[in-house]
């Protein structure tokens, strides 16, 4: 089966190594930035950014978990994890500001965010059913189903392509949110330019996790096309 193919893991090795490095980088920079006090909690910093942009209607809520922070565009709610919501340090402020950046994107109808939100259902469908279709098609093809098997494989690859599209669109969305956060934390006087070093390190490290996820999806698609694109046999 293709998922036992050593070439598959060789294809994904660069993305897996990058993801591991990025996760370690996020943990180390987050821990370091957590040691630097800030004038506001994460929630207060986000509230200041939102209010300054006229987004008083966007609520801020605490959520369980670690680094589970996100902005929900359908509910217009900013949800911050326990380690960010009430903590008064530069790590918490930086992450909260990044999520507030997504709310600012939403308010300004930032095109990549709109496209990303529209792509979510297809990407969710593709990440699940896509791989199962490919595996099912590979099994059927190996058992002699020379028409239905390849058709199922093609459907699975097409479905998984939605994941790649989502990841590619997600990159500018995440980088723009971080850039907005960095600029406005200084502009609104939440963090001085002198103290922005730890914040930049945390947000830049987080950015590499999105790069790694995108690279993994692209390399997976390339492998699938190479493995199944020109062949109807397992």
C-alpha positions in Angstrom: 0.0 0.0 0.0 1.1 3.5 -0.8 1.0 4.7 2.8 3.7 2.2 3.6 5.9 3.4 0.7 9.2 4.8 2.0 9.1 7.4 -0.8 6.0 8.8 0.9 7.9 9.6 4.1 10.9 10.9 2.1 8.5 13.3 0.4 7.1 14.5 3.7 10.4 14.6 5.6 11.2 18.3 4.9 7.8 19.3 6.1 7.9 17.1 9.1 11.3 18.4 10.2 10.2 22.0 9.6 7.0 21.3 11.7 9.1 19.8 14.5 11.5 22.7 14.5 8.6 25.3 14.4 6.8 23.7 17.3 10.0 23.7 19.4 10.6 27.3 18.4 7.0 28.3 19.4 7.4 26.6 22.8 10.8 28.3 23.5 9.8 31.8 22.3 6.5 31.6 24.2 8.2 30.5 27.4 10.7 33.3 27.0 8.2 36.0 26.2 6.0 34.9 29.1 8.8 36.0 31.4 8.4 39.6 30.2 5.6 41.6 32.0 3.2 43.7 30.0 1.0 46.6 30.9 -2.2 44.8 30.0 -3.5 41.3 30.0 -4.0 39.5 26.7 -7.8 40.1 26.8 -7.3 43.8 27.7 -4.8 44.3 24.9 -7.2 42.7 22.4 -10.1 44.8 23.7 -8.0 47.9 23.3 -7.2 47.0 19.7 -10.8 46.2 18.8 -12.3 49.2 20.5 -9.8 51.5 18.8 -10.9 50.1 15.5 -14.6 50.6 16.3 -15.2 46.9 16.9 -16.9 47.2 20.3 -19.4 44.6 19.1 -16.8 41.9 18.9 -16.9 39.9 22.2 -13.9 38.4 23.9 -14.3 35.1 25.8 -12.0 32.7 27.6 -11.7 29.2 26.3 -10.1 26.1 27.8 -6.8 24.7 26.6 -3.4 25.9 25.7 -2.9 28.0 22.6 -6.4 27.3 21.5 -6.9 31.0 20.7 -9.0 31.8 17.6 -11.4 34.3 16.1 -14.8 33.0 15.2 -16.1 35.1 12.3 -19.6 33.6 12.3 -20.2 34.6 15.9 -17.9 37.6 15.8 -16.2 36.4 19.0 -12.5 36.4 19.9 -11.8 33.3 22.1 -8.5 33.4 24.1 -7.0 30.4 25.9 -6.5 30.4 29.7 -2.8 31.2 29.3 -3.5 34.3 27.2 -6.9 35.8 28.4 -5.9 36.8 31.9 -2.1 36.8 31.7 -0.1 40.1 31.8 3.0 39.2 29.8 4.3 39.8 26.3 3.5 36.3 25.0 -0.2 36.7 26.0 -0.4 40.2 24.5 1.2 39.1 21.2 -1.1 36.1 20.7 -4.2 38.1 21.7 -3.2 40.9 19.3 -2.7 38.4 16.5 -6.3 37.0 17.0 -7.6 40.6 17.2 -5.9 41.1 13.8 -8.2 38.5 12.3 -11.2 40.4 13.6 -9.8 43.6 12.0 -9.4 41.6 8.7 -13.0 40.5 8.9 -14.2 44.1 9.5 -12.3 45.3 6.5 -13.4 42.5 4.3 -9.8 41.3 3.8 -10.1 39.2 0.6 -7.8 36.3 1.6 -9.8 35.9 4.8 -13.1 35.8 3.0 -11.7 33.2 0.6 -10.3 31.1 3.4 -13.6 31.1 5.3 -15.4 30.0 2.1 -12.8 27.2 1.7 -13.2 25.8 5.2 -16.1 23.3 4.4 -14.3 22.0 1.3 -11.0 21.6 3.1 -12.7 19.9 6.1 -14.4 17.5 3.7 -11.2 16.9 1.7 -8.9 16.2 4.7 -11.2 13.4 5.8 -12.9 11.8 2.8 -10.0 12.5 0.5 -7.5 10.1 2.0 -10.1 7.5 2.7 -11.2 7.6 -1.0 -7.6 7.3 -2.1 -7.0 4.3 0.2 -10.2 2.7 -0.8 -9.5 3.2 -4.5 -6.0 1.8 -4.1 -7.4 -1.3 -2.4 -10.1 -1.8 -5.1 -7.6 -1.3 -7.9 -5.2 -3.9 -6.4 -8.1 -6.3 -6.3 -8.9 -5.8 -10.0 -11.5 -3.0 -10.0 -9.8 -1.2 -12.8 -12.6 1.3 -13.4 -14.1 2.2 -10.1 -10.8 2.0 -8.1 -8.9 4.7 -10.2 -12.1 6.8 -10.3 -12.2 6.8 -6.5 -8.5 7.7 -6.3 -9.0 10.6 -8.7 -11.9 11.8 -6.5 -9.8 11.5 -3.4 -6.9 13.5 -4.9 -9.3 16.2 -6.1 -10.9 16.4 -2.6 -7.5 16.6 -1.0 -6.6 19.5 -3.3 -9.1 21.6 -1.4 -6.8 21.2 1.7 -3.8 22.5 -0.3 -5.8 25.4 -1.5 -6.9 26.3 2.0 -3.4 26.1 3.3 -2.1 28.3 0.5 -4.8 31.0 1.2 -4.2 30.7 4.9 -0.6 31.8 4.8 -1.2 35.4 3.8 -4.1 35.6 6.2 -2.0 34.5 9.2 1.0 36.7 8.2 -1.2 39.7 7.7 -2.8 39.2 11.1 0.6 39.1 12.8 1.8 42.2 10.9 -1.4 44.1 12.0 -0.7 43.0 15.6 2.9 44.1 15.6 2.1 47.5 14.1 -0.9 48.3 16.3 0.6 47.2 19.6 3.2 49.9 19.1 0.8 52.4 17.6 -1.7 52.2 20.5 1.1 52.2 23.1 0.3 48.7 24.4 3.9 47.6 23.9 6.8 50.0 23.4 9.0 49.5 20.3 11.9 48.7 22.7 9.9 45.8 24.2 8.6 44.3 20.9 11.4 41.8 20.5 9.8 38.9 22.4 6.4 39.6 20.7 8.0 39.5 17.2 9.8 36.2 18.1 6.6 34.5 19.2 4.6 35.6 16.2 7.4 34.8 13.7 7.8 31.3 15.3 4.0 30.7 15.0 4.2 31.8 11.3 6.6 28.9 10.6 4.0 26.4 11.9 1.7 27.6 9.1 4.5 27.4 6.5 5.2 23.8 7.7 1.5 22.8 7.4 1.3 24.3 3.9 4.5 22.5 2.8 3.2 19.2 4.2 -0.1 19.5 2.2 1.7 20.5 -1.0 4.2 17.7 -0.7 1.5 15.2 0.0 -0.4 16.3 -3.1 2.7 16.1 -5.2 3.4 12.5 -3.9 -0.2 11.5 -4.7 0.0 12.9 -8.2 3.3 11.1 -8.7 2.1 7.9 -7.2 -1.3 7.6 -8.9 -1.4 10.3 -11.6 -0.1 8.1 -14.4 -1.0 4.6 -13.2 -4.2 2.7 -12.7 -2.5 -0.1 -10.7 -1.5 -0.2 -7.1 
